[in-house]
């Protein structure tokens, strides 16, 4: 089995990688899960991709996993699409708070747990390298548990709220968050020591 390689890129600089990510996102989110996301020609993309920082796991040249990071100083997913999760709290807007979104693993890859762990560790490394204070994400509760099993000590900041429908029925979501300074000094971060996700 080919080894996993993590690459980091910006959309304008790597259109071929971004197209692979869009195809994978369509396959999982639109076709597999039935989420109400826009797709064109089997590509799932949105207006956030242009200013996002993208991370992909490649195996033998094939993209098998992906996530993106959005600065909260610009419009982002939680603020636009899921404000109901915030309640009375204002949406974060700070240079040291980033949103992680569109985390996806190829459904037919044999080593899904390995891919997940590599991508989750890359999220931790990203937060540390960017000197972030917090990383946040909107996820289904089961996915938050998966992230913790993969080694990232995220916490749930909200109770689950119904946000839509998919192929499997009702979709409930929570906000999860990573305290990056605490993570950076914890044993959990040692596996990503020295990793700089700003370098492709």
N, C-alpha and C positions, 0 to 999 in steps of 0.2 A: 504494500500500500504506500502511495506517495506521501511524503511528509507534508505537513501543513505550513503554509507561508502566509504571514500577515502583511498586507500592503495598505498604505494610507495615502489618500489622494484627495485633491480638490476636483470638482466636476469639470471646470473649464480646461484643466490640464490633462485630464484622462477620460476623454469621451467614450472610449471603448470599454473601460472598466465600469463607467457609470451606466452604460447601456446593459452590461451584464447584470448589474445590480437591479436595474429597472425590470429586467426580465424575471429575475429571481423573485423580486417583490410581487410582481403580478402573479406568478405561479403560486406563491404561498398565500398572500393576503387576499387576492381577488378570486382565484380559482379554488384554492384549497380550503380557505376559511370562510369565503363568502363575505368579506368585509365590504362595506360601502365606500370603496376608494375608487378614484377615477383611473381608468386605464385606456390607453390608445395603442392599437396594434400590438397587443400583448405586452405592453410596457406600463408599469405603474410608477408615476412620477408626480411631483407637485412643485409648487413655487418655492419651497424651502431648499430644494436640492442645490440651487446655484450658490448659496452662501454657506452650505454645510461643509463639514469636514467628514470625509467618508473613510470607512475602514472595511476591508474585505479579507476573508480567509480563502486562500487559493490552494487547490490540491491538483497537482498535475496540470496546471494551467487553467483549471476550471474553478469558477467561483462557487464555493460551497457554503458560505456564510457572509453576513454583512451587518453593519449598523452605521448610523450617521450621528454626528453631534452638531447641535445648533446653538449658537450663542444667544443668550436671553436678552442681549442688547438689541437684537433684531426680532421681528415677529417669529413665533415658534408654535409648535403643535398644541401644547397644553393651553396656551393663552388663546389660540384661535378656535380650536375644535372641542376642547374639553374644559371650558371655564367652570362648568358645574361641579367639577372635582375640587375646585378651590374654595367653594363656599363664600364666606365673606372676606377671605384673605386676598390681597392683591397678588397678581402674577409676578413672579420674580423678574427683575430687570437689573442685572449686574454683570460686570465683565468676568467675575469669578464664579458664575453659575451657568452651567451648560445643560442642555436637554439632550438626552440620548433617545433616539427613536428608530423605527423601522428595523429593529433587530430581527434577523431572519436566518434560518438554517435550512439548507436544501433538504427536502423531505426524503430523498432516496439515497442520501449519503450514509454509508455504513457506520461511520464513527461520529454520530451526532453529538454524543457527550464530549468527545475530544474537541470537536469544532466549537461547541458551546463554551467549553472551558477556555480555549485559546482566545475567543472573541471577548469573553467576560474579562479575562486578564488584560486584554488590550484596552478595555474601558477603564480599568483601574490605572493602567499606565498613562493613558491619555489625561486623566484627571490630575495625576501627580505632575506630569511634564508641563501641563498648562498652569500649574499652581492654582488650580481651581479650589474653591471652598466647598461647593456642593455640585453633584451631578444629580439630575432628576429625570424621571421617565414616567410615562403613562403606560401601564401594562395590566394584563389580566393577572389576578392573584397567583394563579398556578405558575405563571412565568416568573413572577418575583421569587417564588420558592426555588425555581430552577436556577435563577441567577445566584441565589445564596448557596445552593449545592455546588455550583461551579466555582465558589471561592470569593465572591464579592459580598461583603456584609451590609447589604442594603436594608433599609427599614421602610415599613409602610407608613405613609404620612396621612392616609385617609382611609375611611371605610369603603368597601366596594360600592360602586354606583353603576346602575344600568346605563349603558351608553349606546346600545344598538343591538342589531340582530346579525347573525351569521348563519352559516350552514349548520352549525351545531346548536343553534338556539340563541338565547339571550347572551349578550356580551356584557360583562361587568368589568370595571377597571378601577385601579387604585393609582395613586402617585407613590412611587418609591424614590428613595433618595440615598445617596452615598455621601457621608461626611469625609471628604477627601483628606484633610489634614490628619484626622484620626486614623484613617486607612493607611496613610503613608508611613505611619510609625508603628503599624501593627505587623505581626508575623505574616498575615495574609498577603502583604504587598511584596514580600521578598522574592516571589517568583517573577515579578516584573521589574525588579531592580535593574537599573541601567537601560531599560527600554525607553526609547524616545519615539512616540507615535507621530511626531512631526516629520520624521524621516521616512520616506517611502521605501 
